[in-house]
Amino acid sequence: MRGAMLRPGAVAALVLCVLAGLAQAVSIANPWNGQPLWWLQLLSMGGLVWLLERCATPRQAALRGWTFAFAWLCGTFWWLYISMHTYGGLPALLTLLAVGGLAAALALIYAWVCGAFKVLAPVHPALRAIVFAFSWLLAELARGQWFTGFPWGAGGYAQLDGLALFARYVGVYGVGWIASLVAACVVLRQWWCLLLVALLAVAASAVTLPPSDPAASLSVTLLQGNIPQDEKFELGAGVPVALQWYGEQLGRAATPLVVAPETAIPMLPQQLPAGYWPSLLQRFASGEQSALVGVPLGNARDGYLNAVVGLQPGQPQPYEYAKHHLVPFGEFIPPLFKWFTEMMNIPLGDFNRGAVGQASLPVAGQRLAPNICYEDLFGEELGARFIDPATAPTIFVNVSNIGWFGDSLAIDQHLSISRMRTLEFERPMLRATNTGATAIIDYRGHVTLALPRLTRGALVGEVEGRGLNAASGWRITPYAWWVARCGLWPLWGLGLLTWALAWVARRRR
């Protein structure tokens, strides 16, 4: 068996798997302008289906699925090397092993699913296309939710300019499912199935929800400090620069809302220079302006929070949002891995979690829902705030520090993630980041204003909150409705039901 898998034809197939996987990575954010390429993602998935169709055994299919996924994932989040080696100080070889090991472990999910698909694949090509699409959906869901989840680079994000018109109904995982179905139908020449998808696309475009009356436009100032990551938490370097620049900008801003990024204030309030925090609180204690500022909170006894503090007039206590979805190794230490984090020079490495579905911050008739760093990657968690349409957010606010990953495609990929959230929930997104992309995204996923990356500046613009309809009350998308109540279980259920039916059909063959 081993000799058969090393034959020239088998090796060539694995090379094609690598090329198809790398094409999938490029489709998420291409290296020349950072934009997604929806057609390349379909071509990549079609290549995988073609390769799986030519597998003789489930084991061979599993190997090809693993090779495809390993190349795709390495090509998608290679920039983790920058955070761990350049800024974390982890030795280069160990960093390569860590990034490759993460990709290899996650690729096992796709290997298992591809092997299972080969076992379950029905005889009829149309049914095979459906089983493949649901199998791929299950793999994406597993990667996105198991072991805290890391769905960065999911195939649906490549479809922002393609099949994302379905996002308001089925979310990014559903969009990825449709893309994999289309790719499989093309390879298996099931044109009737393609026609059905095309008709659904026309219906999705034509059947609009009741129009949403925009709330009054809100003028905002988004701050981008561009503090070098290797200096950001240094008391003799980045800390005084951050305190001075953000202090000046927060005092100078003239718009009703000003937003500073994740850990813009890089010290606990009680550690700040005397008078700094009280003066900031006093600045927004009166008048008509509000601010959202990223700052760590807590103490050694109760633990620490990666937080956003809301400052506004007339409030006895500042608003607080605490990050719920923490980054493994960066914000919490998984069991048995303390030795690994001790090898890296990354500060503030163990936080407490905030709750899911925390309250929004009311500002000028809007309801602002903060999220921190890659929390906007988990739409099902943001969706928890939509359980009651009358209190659902009208604007998302993401505060991030992607400076850990340098001038890499991580910036472009994260912007695409935020764009997908705006399409799923039909709510605009404000992004205030340390190094980029600081931007205003409207509810249709369009970037209306943005600062150049790796520059220091303040972005001033208008954002239009969404959600209120004068005739029918507060409006949410179908995706927001079902994900708020059921999470991703409906997609899990459809995928597992398809596998169960395929298994029963196989036993009867």
C-alpha positions, 0 to 999 in steps of 0.5 A: 500500500505504501508503495502504491501511494508513492507511485509517480501518479500518486505523487503528482496528485499530492502536488496538485493538492498542494497547488489547489490548497495554495490557490484556496489561500490566495482566494481568501486575500490575494498577495497583490492587493489583498482582495478576495477572489471568489472564482479562484476559490471555486476553481480550488474546490473544484480541483479538490473534488476532481482529485477525490473522485480519482481516489481508489480508497478512503485512505487515499482520499484522506491523504489528499484532503489533508495535503490540500488543507495543510497547504491552504491553512499554511498559506492562509495564516503563515503570518503567525510566524511574525507574532511568535518569532519576530515579536514573541522571540520564539526560536525560528525552527520552533516557530515553524514547527508551531505554525506547521503543527497547527495547520497539520492538526487542523488539516486532520479534520479535513482528512477525516471528512474527505475519507468519510466522503469516499466511504459515503459517496453515493453512486449518483453524481448529483447526490455525491455533490450534495454529500461532498458539500455537506461533508465540507460544511461539517469540516468547516464547522468543526474547525470553527468550534472545536478546541475554542475554534480557529475558523480564520480563512474559511472558504466563504470569506473568498465569496465577498464579491461572489456568493455572499448574497446568501450571507443574510440567510445562511452566514459565512458557513452556509456561503462556503457550503454553497460554494463547495456545492457549485464546485462539485456540480461543475466537476460532476457536470450536474448542470441542473443543480447549478441551475437551481443554485442560480435560481436561488441566487436570483431569488435571494437578490430579488426578495428583499427584506422590509426596508430598514429606516436608517437611524440618524447618521453618527459622526465618528473619529477612529484612531490609529496610533501605529505604535510599533509592536516591539515597543507597544508595552515598553515603559521607556518606548511605546507606552509614553508615546501611546499615552501622549498621542491617544490622550491628545486625540481623545481630548481633541476629537470633535465628533459625537463618538471617538474610538481608540483601538485594543489596548490603546491605553497599554496599562491598567488604570491604576498603573497610569501616571497620576491624574491621567485616568481621572482626567480622561473620565472628566473629559467625557463626563459632561457635554455630548461626546462619547468614547470607546477606549481599549484598555486592560482592566482588573487586578491580581486578586480578581484577574484581568480583562482585555476590555473596552471602556465606554466613556459618556456624559451622565453615567455614574460608572463607565461602560465596560465590555470584556473580551469573551473569545480569547486567543490561545497562548496570547490571552490565555494559556491552555492546560499543559502549555505554560512552558510554551508561552514562557518561551515567548516575550508576549505580555498580558498572556492570561485573561478572564473571559467576558460573557457572550451577548454583553449589553450594547452602548447607547450613543446618540440613538444608536446601540454600539456593540463592541468586539475585540480583535478576532472576536468578529470572526465568530458571527454566531457569538455576535449573533447572541445580541440579536435574540431581542430585535428591540435591543439588537445592535445598530452598529458593530465596533471592532477594536484590534491590534493586528500589529502582532502580524506586521504588514501582512495579509492578516490586515486584509483578511481581517477586513474581509472578516468584518465585511462578512459580518456586516453582510450577515447582520446588515449592520455597519462596522467601525474598525479602530486598529493600531496599524490597520485596517482602520475603516468604516464599513457600511451595512452592505459590506462596502468600505466607505472610508479607511486610513492607510495601513501603518500610519498614525492618524484619525479617520473622521467620517459618518456611519449610518446605523441600521435596524429600525423600520417605521412600519414593522419595528426593529428588523434583523436578518434571517441569519441573525434570527436563527443564529441568535436562537440556535447557534450553528446547530441547524447547520450541524444538524443538516450536515449530520443528517446528510451523512446519516442518510448517505450511510443508510443508503450505502448499507442498502447498496 
